[in-house]
Every structure is written in C-alpha cells, then in structure tokens.
Amino acid sequence: MKKLKTLSLTLAIAAASTAAMAQEKVMVGEPSWPGAKIMSRVIGQIIETRLGGEADYAPGANAVIFASMDGGRGDIDVHPDVWLPNQSSFTNEYVDAKKTVSLSNGSYKGRAGICVPNYMVTEHNIKSIYDLATPTAQELFDSDGDGMGEVWVGASGWASTNTFKVRVRDYGVETFLAPTTEDETVFYSRLKDLIDQKKGAAFYCYAPHYVHALYPVTILEEPEHDANTYKMVQPDQDADWFKKSRVDSGEPVKTVTVAYSNSLNERNPAAASFLANIDMDAQKLSELTYKVVVQGNELDTVVSDWIAANGDTVDTWLGLK
C-alpha cells in the first residue's frame, strides 16, 4: 500500500510538472509594421484568454526573431507576420533546412509595390514605375530642394527594404530619385505633410495596410512578375547581395503566414496547435490597422474587442469547430 501511495504521489508530481511545462510562457515577436504588431497581440491575447497561458511581447527585426525561434529557449517563440517570398531566406534556413521553425497552415494574400498619391497620376501622368525614372520625376519628387527626388523604400531591418533598394536601381529610378530608409512612423508623418501640400511622394507600399484607407493612393504599374528577371539575394545569404541581386519585374503575390518555434511542441503544445491553425483574413487585418493607426484607438482594446466579436473564427483556430 505504501508503495502504491508513493507511486501515486510520483505520478501526480510528474503530471503537475508536465502541466506546468505545457503552459510555459510564449514570447511573441513584435516586428515594427502595424499588421505585425496587431497580429502579435491577437496571438498573445488568445493564448492568455482562451488557452489560460501566459504571453509577452519582444520587439525585434526578422533576423533576430528567426534566430531566437531557432534557439528554442523561449527568448522569442513566434513571428506573427511572415511575408513570403520576402523572408524566404529565413524560412529556407530555419523551416526547410534546420526544421526548428514551422509555419501556420493558414495564410492571407498580400501585394506590394511603389505607391504615389492619386493626384500624381491624374495631374502629372505618373502611372508606371518607369515614369519615376525621368528628369521630370526628379523635379516633382524633390521635397527638400537638393536637386534629387526621393523614394522611400522602407524601414531598416525589413527584407522588403532590400528588395526595393534593388528594384529602384534596376528600373533606373535611382538615377533620379534617391532611395531613403527611415522608420515607418517617421515617414508617414512626412507623407501627411507632402499630401497636404499636394507634393510628390513615392513610397514602398503594401496591402493589406491602412494607407489605402487613409489616402487615395495608387500602386504604380510594373511588368508582370518574371522569375527569370527577379533574383533577390538577402544580406544574410551573401555579403555581396546588392550586386548579385536583380529585380526588374513586378512583385509576386505575397503569402503571409505565422511562424513559430518547434520547441513549443514540447514547451506549450496547446499554443503550438493554435499557431499551426491560425488563419487571418487580409481585409479584417486592414480594418484593425485602420482602427489603431488612423483612428488612434488603443491597440490591446481593438484586439480584445475583435476577439470577443469573432468567437467562431477563434474557435476554429483552436480546433473547437
């Protein structure tokens, strides 16, 4: 009898230890762009309110987040908004080769290009990316009077920023418009001033994104995507990436998904199962970014309200429906 009691106690302790391990805190990466920040909070709040776990957030660039997920130590467990093929160098390494990271089954579609305000289309006939590679564009898009136009190609740390640096070079735009990189918040503050004054503005843009609800803007025409004229090498693949890359056709349609460390399969299997099933809708995400960024609503409140109003969707992600 004494042995049975000892065995029962041992099993109880083991079960308690397993339960504790299964509920280990999930660290959700938080890249700088609005959609990623919202997705990080959607993931974190569902883990806390629906799975009864604990979540926290860790700002970081793509390279840092993927390296942390690969380590499997819990520094960062989730990348909430992986754009492919932009970040394919990371997924090739960590998902396909090392197999330390997995991607969610669900995804949404995105597109990217160079945008201009609609008045640049109607009043100045700027319709194609080639229209930026002219002396006229050099003058129209010169906001600081230094004799060169400017085109914002994104923020530092974004894989897309490297792609668009190559793009403006290979389309000949760089001769007339200097590529600039700065934080998205800083650029959009400047963009507001440019649009208010109806000045030239050319900038990297993508959808879903709140800018399409905030201002009337147009994505410039480009040649259709051609894999033969689109070869992007990222800095983590080759130090000579800029010279070895070529991008002179349009962006492929993007697949946007969630990535998570395979260590969660042991450390928090309930969270891992949820992350495998998550499947956000692009239009819903655009609406959420608009509420947060444009209307100025508090991020966590917007997300919690959305979760409460979309119980069926969340139930599906949790495998309850």
Helices and strands as residue ranges (DSSP letters): H 2-22, E 26-30, H 34-49, E 55-59, H 62-71, E 78-84, H 88-91, I 92-97, E 101-103, E 108-117, H 118-124, G 129-132, H 135-140, E 149-154, H 159-170, G 173-175, E 177-181, H 184-196, E 203-207, H 211-214, E 217-219, G 227-229, E 230-231, H 241-244, E 246-247, E 254-261, H 264-267, H 269-277, H 282-289, I 290-294, H 299-309, H 311-317
